[in-house]
């Protein structure tokens, strides 16, 4: 699994909300990094898509944070960012100089599938009914996200040849 040091069998709702918030933050931050890379590589359409994903992940993160705040106020977090890695965030090697919007969408789809699979695998281990309900909601939201990404893919013209993907060369910053 993509979490370390978290026992899902004893996970509290507060810790689960902290975990879910961190997952969204990690994905948001990774999309920001990828958008910055696309800016450097002068790939504006892909950069715009990744920046849109930053906004999507931020909205979801804010929704979870508001929910946590309403239930637990300013109580310190029960989970740290060090406990997660690549639960939903796209892989660093997903991005290539000259990549197409289609390739960016396919990368986002893999990330949404990865997040969905995380919650599917976690659910049988969760014992707290409130955490189980939260994880079921999050699993179902990942299905909605996949449907959105698929709709975006369906709007694109059919792929016609290679992605335009080329090996990344060092770029002056």
N, C-alpha and C positions, 0 to 999 in steps of 0.2 A: 504494500500500500504506500501511498505518497505522504503518509504522516508518520512521525516518530514520537515515541514517548507519550502517546495518548491511548488510554485504555477505553475503547468504545463501550465496553460493558458497564463502566461506571461514569460515563460522560454525563454531565449535568446540562440543563438547558442553557445556562449562562455560558459554559465552556463551548457548547455546540454553536451558539450564536457567535462567540469569539472566533471559533474555527472557521465558520462559514464566511464571516467578514474578512478574515485573513486570506481565505481562498480567493475571494473577489479582488482584494487588494493586490495579491500576487499576480493575478491575471491582468488587472488594469496596468500594473507597473510593467509587465512584460510587453503588453501591447504598445505601451508608450515607448519602450526601448526599440521595438520593431519599427514603429512609425518614424522614430528618429533615424534609424538605419536607412529607411526608404527615402527620407529627406536627403541624406548624404548621397544616396545613390541616384538621386533625381528621378524618383519613381512616384510622381505626385498622386496618381489614382490609388495606388496601393497604400501610400502614406495616409491618404484621406480615409480609406477603409479602416486601417488600423486605429486611427484617431477616433473614428466612430465606435470601434470596439472599446476603446478607453472609456468613452462616455457610457456605453452600455454597462460595462463592468462597474463603473463608478456609481451609476444609478442603483444597481443591485446591491452594491456594498453599502450605500447610504440607507437603503431600505432596511437592510439587516441591522445596521448600527442604530437606526431609530427604534427598531423593535427591541433591541437589547437595552437601549437607554430607557425606554418606557417600562421595561420589566425590572431592570437591575440598577438603574441610575448610573452613578459614576464609579461603581465598584470596579476595582482593578481587573484587568483581563486575566482569564484563567489559562489562556493558551498564548504561546509566543510564536512569532513568524518562523523561528528556527524549527518548529515542529512540523512544518509543511514544506513540500517541494513538488512543484509541477502537478498539483492536483487538477487545475484547470488551465493553467498558463500554457501557451503554445511553446513548443520546444525552440530553443535558440537557433537550431540549425534549420528551422522551417523557412527562414528568409534567405533569399538570394537576390543579388543584383539583377535587375531586369525582370523580376517575377511579375506575373500578371495578377490582375484582380481575382481571376478565377483561382489561381494558386493560393492567394491570400484567403479567399473564402474557404477553400478546401482545408487550409491550415486551421482556420477558426472552427470548422466542422469537426476536425479531429480533436480539438480542445474541448468542445462541447460534449462530444462522445466520451472523452476521458473523464470529464466531471460527472457525467451521468453514471458511468461505470463505477466511479468512486462511491457514489451514494448507494448504488445497487449492492456493491460488495460490503459496504458498511452497515446497511440496514439489518441484516440478520444478527449482527453482533451487538446492536444497540438494545438496551433493556429498558431505559427510561421512556415511558409512553410519550412525553412531551418532545423528547429528542427524536423519537421515532417519527412523530408527526412532522416535525421540522424537516428531517431528512427526506421524508416522502415528498413534502412540498418542494424541496430543493431538487430532488430527482426529477419531479414533474416539470419544474421550471427549465431544467436542462433540455428536456424534450421540446418545450416551446422554443427555446433558443435554437435548437437544431432545425426546427421547422422554419424559423425566420431565416437562418443561414441558407437553408435549402431553397427557400423562395427567392433569395437574392441570387443564388446560383442559377436558378431557373430563368431569371430575367436576363442573364448574360447571353450573348450570341454563342452558338455552338463553338467549342474549341476547334481551332484550325491549325494544327501543327504544334511545334514545340512551344513551351511556355515563354521562351525568351530568357530563360534561366541561364546565367553564366556564373562561373566561379567567382567568388568574392576575392577581389584583390585588395590589399591594404589601401585605405583611403585616408588622406590627410585630414585631420580634424580641425 
